[in-house]
């Protein structure tokens, strides 16, 4: 019986996994709709028929799914959620120094950066910024400091 069966609720944005039961079930012209039981009673209404047929439905930032579907999808869902959380945290950590460093290396102002992208930007600019290539100590030092600061910031995220 659906209202006693345990379902998995996954909120990837928070990294929260729990098991739940179905609470209120209503029959309508378009089929059955349902809410989760407390403490997740605010999740709903969603199509209970779709949940039972597909094994998974999305509701806001949550996924409600069967245990079997969770077993099949969990690795992909966890990786995707981790990437989204890292991107979100990097946006929160952006400060004026980060923007200046990105500008100095002509890198995108938002999003995650890979060390290879940072190093490639530095090498491209170093060809003209180095004093031996017609640049200046100041210009070269600025892009080297920007590279080092960004590598430190994004080293753990990659």
N, C-alpha and C positions, 0 to 999 in steps of 0.2 A: 504494500500500500504506500502510495507516494508521500502522504503526510507523516509517515514514520521512517521512511528511508532517509539515510544520511547522504547529503550532498556536500560537495566541496565549494567553498566560497574563497575566491582568490582576488586580493586587491594588490596588483602588481606595483602600483604607484607607492604604496606603503610597505610592500613586501609582507603582507599579512595573509596567512593561510589558516582556515578554520573549517570545521564541519558544521553543517546546519541541517535543520529539517524544514520542510515546507509548512508554513502557517496557514493563513486564510486562503481558501480556494474558492473562486467564484466562477460560475458557469455563465457564459455570455453567448451572444449570437455568433461571435468569431471564435468560439472555443473556450477553453478554461484559462483563466488568469490566476496568478497566485502572488503571495507575498511570502518572504521568508519568516520563520518563527523568530521570536525575540532571542537574542538581543539584536538581530538584524531585521526586525520587523519593518524598517523603513525601506528595505529593498523590495521594490515591487510597485505597481503590478508588472509582471512579465508573463509571457506566454508559457504556461505549464506544458502545453502540447508540444511546443517547439523544444523546450528543455528535454522532455522525454524522448522526442524523436531524434534530435541532433546530439544530445548529450551535453550541450553547452549553450549558454546564452550570455550575452553581455548586458550589464545594467550599470550605466555610468562607468566608473573606474573598476567595477567588480565584474568578475566572471563567476557564474554559478554553473557547476558542471558535475557530472557523475564521477564517481571514484575511478571508474575505468578510463574515462576521458582525461581525468587529471593525470593518471599514470602515463598515458600516451603523450600528453602535451606539456608536462611540467618542465622538462629541460628547456625547451624553446621559450616557454612563458617566463621562466626565471631569468634567462639570458636577456630577453627583450626588456623585462622590467628593470634589470640592473643597468642596462644601457640608458634607459629613460631617466632613471634616478640620478645617474652620473651626469647626464647632460643637464638636468635640472639643477643639480648642486653646482656645476661649473658656472651656470648663469648666475646663481646666487653669489658666487665667490668673485665675480668680475668686479674689479675696482678700477680706479683711474690708471693705476700702474699697468694693469693688464691691458687696458685699451691703448695706452701709450706703446707698450711692447708690441702689440699686434699691429699698430700703425707703423711702427719702426720697421717691421719685417713685411709689411704689406700683406698681412694675413686677414682672414675673415674676422669680423668683430664679435661674432657669436658662435657658440657651439664648441664641441670638443676639438682638440687639436692632437694630431699624432706626432710623436717625436720626429718621424721622418719628414713630415710637412714642415715642421719648425726648422729642422736642419737644412732642408732643401731651400727654403726661403732665405736663410742666413747665407748659404753658399752662393746663391744667385746674386744677392746684394753685396757680398764681400768682394766680388770680382771688381766692382767699381768703387767701393767704399774704402778699401785698404789704401794706406798712403803710397805704397809702391805702385798702385794702379791709378794714381791721380786723385784719390780720395783724401780724407784727413784722419788724423788720430781720433778726433772727436766723433766723426761719423762712424768709423769702424768700431770704436768702443761702445757707441750707442746700440748698434745692431748686435754686438757680442753680448752686452748686458741683457738686451731683450731676449735673445736666444736662451741664455742661461736661466733667466727668470721663468720663461714659459716652459722650458724643459723641466724645471723643478716642479712647477705647478701641475703639469699634465703627466708626469712620470708615473704616478700611481694609478691614474685613470685608464691607461692603455693596457 
